[in-house]
Amino acid sequence: MISREQLAQEYINIINNYYPVAGRLLRHCLVKILKLNADRTNKHSYYLGIYYPDKIGSRLLALQDLFKDAAENLGLVEVVFLNANHLVRDPRSKIKEQDFRFWLELCWIANETN
């Protein structure tokens, strides 16, 4: 079975090869495969999470249909766009305590200058 990291990398490769403009935007983002467990049915659904910085949010969201189509072709249920700046600044967020490394990645994305 393919790992979530490999699936995320395959998604990035598809975007880079077929949609170069979207691929340039995606280079500033963190792409993760998110797993949702349904309690009643014991089924798993996989979503694509794209964590983006404020500065490219409007350009990235303008292409969201393209990102969603590519994700559906890989068998992912949906694409979720999350603003890294908002997640890092949220005072109620528990990300820093629960997964410090992921929080550092979000900080890196949120503070990227290029």
Backbone as ProteinMPNN parsed JSONL, in Angstrom:
{"seq_chain_A": "MISREQLAQEYINIINNYYPVAGRLLRHCLVKILKLNADRTNKHSYYLGIYYPDKIGSRLLALQDLFKDAAENLGLVEVVFLNANHLVRDPRSKIKEQDFRFWLELCWIANETN", "coords_chain_A": {"N_chain_A": [[0.85, -1.177, 0.0], [0.489, 2.239, -0.703], [2.102, 4.937, 0.933], [0.934, 7.768, 2.864], [2.597, 9.981, 2.593], [3.93, 9.419, 0.197], [1.779, 9.477, -1.546], [1.017, 12.154, -1.35], [3.314, 13.315, -2.459], [3.152, 12.287, -5.055], [0.833, 13.571, -5.906], [1.765, 16.241, -5.917], [3.697, 15.992, -7.93], [2.067, 15.462, -10.158], [0.598, 17.864, -10.353], [2.752, 19.644, -10.83], [3.685, 18.692, -13.32], [1.467, 18.84, -15.122], [0.133, 21.231, -14.647], [1.781, 23.836, -14.599], [1.729, 26.539, -13.624], [0.092, 26.409, -11.352], [1.681, 24.624, -9.989], [3.905, 26.174, -9.357], [2.806, 27.84, -7.416], [2.152, 25.938, -5.518], [4.603, 25.228, -4.527], [5.11, 26.903, -2.443], [3.63, 25.958, -0.419], [2.45, 23.615, 2.085], [1.764, 20.299, 1.69], [-0.402, 17.81, 2.658], [-1.708, 14.549, 3.311], [-4.752, 13.899, 4.698], [-6.408, 11.904, 7.07], [-9.615, 10.718, 7.644], [-11.597, 9.223, 9.98], [-14.538, 7.436, 10.06], [-16.772, 7.007, 12.603], [-19.016, 5.278, 12.936], [-19.05, 3.505, 10.753], [-16.51, 2.481, 10.424], [-14.927, 3.153, 8.278], [-12.397, 4.657, 6.249], [-11.63, 7.863, 5.059], [-9.821, 9.808, 2.768], [-8.387, 12.948, 2.617], [-7.057, 15.855, 1.0], [-4.874, 18.112, 2.325], [-4.0, 21.421, 1.986], [-1.795, 23.637, 3.078], [-1.334, 26.985, 3.193], [0.456, 30.136, 2.751], [-0.532, 33.501, 3.724], [0.087, 35.372, 1.682], [-0.21, 34.19, -0.863], [-2.743, 33.305, -0.949], [-5.164, 34.236, -2.298], [-4.546, 33.827, -5.02], [-4.067, 31.086, -5.039], [-6.513, 30.007, -4.172], [-8.103, 30.76, -6.292], [-7.576, 28.835, -8.127], [-8.71, 26.542, -7.156], [-10.554, 24.635, -8.161], [-9.106, 23.248, -10.076], [-7.145, 22.025, -8.444], [-8.827, 20.379, -6.945], [-9.918, 18.657, -8.895], [-7.62, 17.236, -9.72], [-7.033, 15.931, -7.324], [-9.293, 14.291, -6.987], [-8.9, 12.541, -9.102], [-6.862, 11.011, -8.073], [-8.18, 9.59, -6.188], [-8.858, 10.831, -3.829], [-11.047, 12.264, -1.422], [-11.685, 15.005, -0.989], [-10.398, 18.389, -1.197], [-8.842, 20.4, 1.146], [-8.297, 23.671, 2.03], [-6.079, 25.438, 3.982], [-5.196, 28.207, 5.884], [-2.016, 28.918, 6.775], [-0.936, 31.023, 8.264], [-3.096, 31.858, 9.863], [-3.516, 29.556, 11.403], [-1.14, 29.383, 12.879], [-1.2, 31.705, 14.394], [-3.467, 31.446, 15.931], [-4.761, 31.632, 19.124], [-6.054, 29.628, 20.53], [-5.258, 27.28, 19.44], [-3.98, 23.981, 19.528], [-1.927, 22.837, 18.24], [0.821, 23.277, 18.535], [1.446, 22.028, 20.974], [0.599, 19.411, 20.495], [1.831, 18.457, 18.117], [4.76, 19.347, 17.596], [6.725, 19.513, 15.595], [5.222, 19.65, 13.206], [3.951, 22.072, 13.721], [6.172, 23.78, 13.58], [6.752, 23.513, 10.85], [4.467, 24.732, 9.809], [4.911, 27.338, 10.744], [7.173, 27.967, 9.272], [6.117, 27.944, 6.656], [4.235, 30.026, 6.934], [5.859, 32.229, 7.379], [7.395, 32.499, 5.135], [9.189, 34.326, 2.695], [9.577, 34.552, -0.071]], "CA_chain_A": [[0.0, 0.0, 0.0], [1.241, 3.49, -0.808], [1.996, 5.746, 2.152], [0.331, 9.091, 2.676], [3.648, 10.892, 2.114], [4.147, 9.115, -1.21], [0.598, 9.947, -2.264], [1.13, 13.609, -1.404], [4.368, 13.628, -3.428], [2.605, 11.984, -6.381], [-0.074, 14.682, -6.221], [2.609, 17.397, -6.256], [4.293, 15.716, -9.235], [1.019, 15.617, -11.177], [0.349, 19.297, -10.496], [3.926, 20.255, -11.461], [3.8, 18.268, -14.721], [0.335, 19.199, -15.972], [-0.32, 22.592, -14.36], [2.994, 24.478, -14.068], [1.431, 27.762, -12.863], [-0.369, 25.937, -10.039], [2.831, 24.0, -9.347], [4.734, 27.226, -8.762], [2.134, 28.259, -6.182], [2.188, 24.833, -4.573], [5.942, 25.176, -3.929], [5.094, 27.726, -1.229], [2.639, 25.355, 0.473], [2.678, 22.314, 2.693], [0.705, 19.402, 1.219], [-0.52, 16.624, 3.508], [-2.897, 13.708, 3.169], [-5.45, 13.838, 5.988], [-7.248, 10.715, 7.186], [-10.817, 10.902, 8.446], [-12.209, 7.956, 10.377], [-15.958, 7.5, 10.372], [-16.958, 6.176, 13.795], [-20.064, 4.273, 12.822], [-18.842, 2.519, 9.691], [-15.107, 2.052, 10.418], [-14.326, 3.43, 6.972], [-11.455, 5.77, 6.219], [-11.653, 8.751, 3.903], [-8.589, 10.568, 2.685], [-8.516, 14.303, 2.11], [-5.793, 16.53, 0.751], [-4.768, 19.385, 3.03], [-3.009, 22.348, 1.447], [-1.542, 24.716, 4.033], [-0.759, 28.043, 2.37], [0.677, 31.424, 3.417], [-1.455, 34.595, 3.368], [0.451, 36.143, 0.492], [-0.635, 33.569, -2.111], [-4.074, 32.743, -0.73], [-6.156, 34.557, -3.325], [-4.158, 33.174, -6.276], [-4.231, 29.647, -4.859], [-7.946, 29.693, -4.104], [-8.672, 30.949, -7.622], [-7.327, 27.592, -8.861], [-9.116, 25.411, -6.326], [-11.21, 23.584, -8.949], [-8.022, 22.475, -10.671], [-6.583, 21.194, -7.375], [-9.825, 19.375, -6.565], [-9.995, 17.66, -9.967], [-6.429, 16.388, -9.64], [-7.162, 15.094, -6.127], [-10.311, 13.278, -7.265], [-8.292, 11.538, -9.98], [-6.034, 10.142, -7.23], [-9.047, 8.876, -5.261], [-9.055, 11.58, -2.59], [-12.432, 12.709, -1.3], [-11.827, 16.464, -1.055], [-9.223, 19.202, -0.912], [-9.097, 21.39, 2.18], [-7.308, 24.748, 1.998], [-5.929, 25.978, 5.33], [-4.259, 29.322, 5.957], [-0.992, 28.631, 7.786], [-0.795, 32.186, 9.14], [-4.183, 31.833, 10.84], [-3.302, 28.441, 12.322], [-0.011, 29.683, 13.763], [-1.565, 32.811, 15.285], [-4.669, 31.134, 16.703], [-4.384, 31.406, 20.52], [-6.688, 28.414, 21.038], [-4.717, 26.122, 18.734], [-3.197, 23.022, 20.316], [-0.976, 22.203, 17.323], [2.183, 23.379, 19.077], [1.597, 21.03, 22.021], [0.322, 18.073, 19.998], [2.79, 18.062, 17.084], [5.647, 20.503, 17.524], [7.394, 19.548, 14.285], [4.234, 20.153, 12.247], [3.777, 23.488, 14.02], [7.331, 24.464, 13.015], [6.556, 23.547, 9.398], [3.475, 25.773, 9.549], [5.586, 28.621, 10.96], [8.051, 28.174, 8.123], [5.245, 28.318, 5.535], [3.607, 31.315, 7.221], [6.856, 33.309, 7.363], [8.172, 32.474, 3.911], [9.189, 35.656, 2.082], [9.623, 34.532, -1.551]], "C_chain_A": [[0.897, 1.242, 0.0], [1.032, 4.332, 0.456], [1.375, 7.106, 1.827], [1.349, 10.088, 2.153], [3.918, 10.682, 0.634], [2.982, 9.614, -2.06], [0.618, 11.469, -2.4], [2.189, 14.027, -2.428], [3.899, 13.347, -4.854], [1.642, 13.086, -6.826], [0.718, 15.916, -6.652], [3.235, 17.208, -7.634], [3.287, 15.909, -10.372], [0.747, 17.099, -11.42], [1.516, 19.967, -11.214], [4.011, 19.927, -12.948], [2.695, 18.804, -15.619], [-0.152, 20.639, -15.787], [0.841, 23.392, -13.77], [2.73, 25.76, -13.266], [0.976, 27.385, -11.455], [0.782, 25.287, -9.279], [3.751, 25.016, -8.701], [4.112, 27.751, -7.475], [2.25, 27.183, -5.1], [3.553, 24.69, -3.908], [6.024, 25.97, -2.631], [4.192, 27.127, -0.149], [3.148, 24.049, 1.066], [1.491, 21.436, 2.31], [0.727, 18.139, 2.059], [-1.79, 15.858, 3.15], [-3.487, 13.545, 4.565], [-6.406, 12.658, 5.984], [-8.414, 11.001, 8.112], [-11.413, 9.532, 8.721], [-13.672, 8.195, 10.701], [-16.233, 6.518, 11.501], [-17.932, 5.02, 13.573], [-19.733, 3.16, 11.83], [-17.426, 1.945, 9.643], [-14.456, 2.213, 9.049], [-13.414, 4.645, 7.089], [-11.661, 6.563, 4.938], [-10.382, 9.573, 3.937], [-8.845, 11.897, 1.984], [-7.121, 14.84, 1.818], [-5.841, 17.864, 1.48], [-3.663, 20.22, 2.412], [-2.929, 23.523, 2.41], [-0.777, 25.793, 3.281], [-0.517, 29.312, 3.182], [-0.316, 32.472, 2.917], [-1.18, 35.187, 1.996], [0.013, 35.503, -0.819], [-2.059, 33.023, -2.034], [-5.063, 33.007, -1.841], [-5.83, 33.873, -4.653], [-4.362, 31.664, -6.195], [-5.709, 29.259, -4.878], [-8.651, 29.912, -5.433], [-8.53, 29.682, -8.465], [-7.838, 26.359, -8.123], [-9.829, 24.308, -7.104], [-10.181, 22.671, -9.605], [-7.414, 21.526, -9.638], [-7.545, 20.075, -6.976], [-9.948, 18.29, -7.621], [-8.813, 16.703, -9.92], [-6.512, 15.454, -8.438], [-8.19, 13.983, -6.34], [-9.759, 12.185, -8.16], [-7.371, 10.591, -9.226], [-6.865, 9.377, -6.202], [-9.242, 9.563, -3.926], [-10.455, 12.181, -2.583], [-12.571, 14.203, -1.56], [-10.481, 17.115, -0.816], [-9.635, 20.269, 0.089], [-7.961, 22.396, 2.147], [-7.268, 25.406, 3.365], [-4.853, 27.056, 5.336], [-3.287, 29.089, 7.105], [-0.824, 29.792, 8.757], [-1.869, 32.188, 10.224], [-3.981, 30.72, 11.859], [-2.194, 28.732, 13.331], [-0.387, 30.738, 14.792], [-2.758, 32.519, 16.19], [-4.299, 30.821, 18.155], [-4.989, 30.132, 21.111], [-6.146, 27.136, 20.401], [-3.85, 25.267, 19.659], [-2.125, 22.339, 19.456], [0.425, 22.183, 17.911], [2.427, 22.305, 20.136], [1.467, 19.604, 21.48], [1.36, 17.577, 18.991], [3.711, 19.245, 16.797], [6.328, 20.624, 16.163], [6.455, 20.097, 13.207], [4.008, 21.644, 12.457], [4.941, 24.3, 13.464], [7.246, 24.553, 11.496], [5.542, 24.622, 9.019], [4.077, 27.164, 9.729], [6.479, 28.952, 9.777], [7.239, 28.615, 6.907], [4.681, 29.714, 5.732], [4.589, 32.472, 7.096], [7.718, 33.335, 6.113], [8.058, 33.807, 3.18], [9.188, 35.633, 0.574], [8.363, 33.936, -2.079]], "O_chain_A": [[1.945, 1.26, 0.645], [-0.08, 4.422, 0.976], [1.306, 7.522, 0.67], [1.005, 10.956, 1.351], [4.114, 11.645, -0.107], [3.183, 10.115, -3.166], [0.273, 12.005, -3.453], [1.986, 14.982, -3.177], [4.225, 14.105, -5.768], [1.642, 13.482, -7.991], [0.376, 16.56, -7.643], [3.3, 18.152, -8.422], [3.625, 16.456, -11.421], [0.675, 17.538, -12.568], [1.298, 20.776, -12.116], [4.371, 20.788, -13.751], [2.957, 19.183, -16.76], [-0.782, 21.199, -16.684], [0.881, 23.607, -12.558], [3.455, 26.032, -12.31], [1.428, 27.979, -10.476], [0.85, 25.39, -8.054], [4.313, 24.768, -7.634], [4.835, 28.076, -6.533], [2.425, 27.487, -3.92], [3.655, 24.093, -2.836], [6.912, 25.734, -1.812], [4.012, 27.724, 0.912], [4.133, 23.47, 0.61], [0.342, 21.79, 2.577], [1.757, 17.473, 2.162], [-2.798, 16.436, 2.745], [-2.806, 13.109, 5.493], [-7.129, 12.438, 5.012], [-8.225, 11.471, 9.234], [-11.698, 8.773, 7.794], [-14.004, 9.054, 11.518], [-15.957, 5.326, 11.368], [-17.665, 3.895, 13.997], [-20.095, 2.004, 12.047], [-17.174, 1.008, 8.886], [-13.53, 1.476, 8.711], [-13.631, 5.534, 7.912], [-11.844, 5.991, 3.863], [-9.922, 9.984, 5.002], [-9.439, 11.951, 0.907], [-6.128, 14.329, 2.336], [-6.759, 18.656, 1.268], [-2.519, 19.776, 2.323], [-3.873, 24.302, 2.54], [0.319, 25.537, 2.782], [-1.196, 29.55, 4.182], [-0.87, 32.345, 1.825], [-2.107, 35.469, 1.237], [-0.127, 36.213, -1.815], [-2.52, 32.352, -2.958], [-5.743, 32.083, -2.288], [-6.732, 33.392, -5.338], [-4.78, 31.036, -7.168], [-6.095, 28.289, -5.531], [-9.695, 29.308, -5.68], [-9.287, 29.482, -9.415], [-7.433, 25.241, -8.441], [-9.714, 23.14, -6.734], [-10.375, 21.458, -9.675], [-7.194, 20.35, -9.931], [-7.118, 18.953, -6.702], [-10.07, 17.114, -7.279], [-8.985, 15.493, -10.064], [-6.101, 14.297, -8.529], [-7.971, 12.85, -5.911], [-10.113, 11.017, -7.996], [-7.12, 9.479, -9.69], [-6.315, 8.596, -5.425], [-9.739, 8.948, -2.983], [-10.978, 12.56, -3.63], [-13.48, 14.624, -2.276], [-9.549, 16.493, -0.307], [-10.643, 20.953, -0.09], [-6.791, 22.019, 2.227], [-8.291, 25.88, 3.86], [-3.741, 26.843, 4.854], [-3.685, 29.066, 8.269], [-0.595, 29.574, 9.946], [-1.578, 32.49, 11.381], [-4.243, 30.912, 13.047], [-2.302, 28.368, 14.502], [0.059, 30.675, 15.938], [-3.024, 33.277, 17.122], [-3.593, 29.844, 18.404], [-4.476, 29.613, 22.103], [-6.537, 26.034, 20.786], [-3.084, 25.788, 20.47], [-1.492, 21.378, 19.894], [1.137, 21.185, 17.798], [3.515, 21.732, 20.187], [2.148, 18.694, 21.954], [1.729, 16.402, 19.011], [3.473, 20.033, 15.881], [6.486, 21.729, 15.643], [6.864, 20.921, 12.389], [3.887, 22.399, 11.492], [4.733, 25.391, 12.933], [7.631, 25.569, 10.916], [5.727, 25.338, 8.035], [3.784, 28.07, 8.949], [6.528, 30.099, 9.334], [7.626, 29.551, 6.206], [4.652, 30.506, 4.79], [4.192, 33.582, 6.743], [8.672, 34.109, 6.034], [6.965, 34.359, 3.056], [8.818, 36.639, -0.032], [8.195, 33.824, -3.293]]}, "name": "protein", "num_of_chains": 1, "seq": "MISREQLAQEYINIINNYYPVAGRLLRHCLVKILKLNADRTNKHSYYLGIYYPDKIGSRLLALQDLFKDAAENLGLVEVVFLNANHLVRDPRSKIKEQDFRFWLELCWIANETN"}
